[in-house]
Every structure is written in C-alpha cells, then in structure tokens.
C-alpha cells in the first residue's frame, strides 16, 4: 500500500504571465489571481503571485529612479534667467520628494518580500486573521486586515482632531 506524502516541496511552481481577459486589469503587469476551489490561503502559487507583483512593482520604481537621475543630469543647465532657474529648482525638488517617498516604498516592498520568505505574509499583524487576496492585490504591502486598518484610521482621526 503506497502512502502519499503531504510535505511541501522545496521547489516552487513556476508562474507564467497570464493574458488579461476583458474587464480585468493588470497589477504591475501581473494578471489578478484566480483562486481554485479548496485552495489553501497563501498557498505556494499565491505566494509566487504576490512575489511576482512585488518584484515587478519594485522594478518599476527603480526604473523611475534611474529616469529621474538622468533627467536631472541632462536638464541641470545653468539658466541665465532667475525665474527659469527657480522653476527648474522647484521641479527638481518635487521630483526628489517623490523619489524619497518611492525609496521608502521600496524598503516596504523589501520588507514584504522578507515576510513572504518567512511564510508570514497575508496575515494581519494585529489580530492574525487573513488579510485577503483582493485586498493584498490592491495593496500588496498591507500588514493589517481591513477591520484593524479602519480602526487604526479612526483612532488617528480622533487623535488629530480631524
């Protein structure tokens, strides 16, 4: 009588890019996840799906950083008109602030990828319940379920008086 092994294999299944169907939108170039009946939450296929989304998102952000660097190097002319120089400085300042926010987001993406590697991804860090596939597709770096996040926002509004 043969016994069936229920151990997870070390090799993760390869994911392929799925073509979007009518009415679906890509998430950083990745089609939304199609759950199968009886599939466990945060199965290896789901973890691979989110790993792919996060890596694609990080790649997009890094490309944007490179574009900004080249743009600032190419366009940093010593303009004779003070108004033109001020406009250029303001434009660069706005771009640098945007890149700083994106740099922080890249750190958050890296932290989320670490959670995936540790099998801690997809569960609320406050209450431990499943965050949910659709919420994670909307916000792949989410660490709180919708209930805990809503409660956090209510508390913040009360503290800030808004």
Secondary structure, 3 states (H helix, E strand, C coil): CCCCCCCCCCCCCCCCCCCCCCCCCCECCECCCCCCCCCCCCCHHHHHHHHHHHHHHHHHHHHHHHHHHHHHHHHCCCCCCHHHHHHHHHHHHHHHHHHHHHHHHHHHHHHHHHHHHCCCCCECCCCCCECCHHHHHHCCCCCCCHHHHHHHHHHHHHHHCC
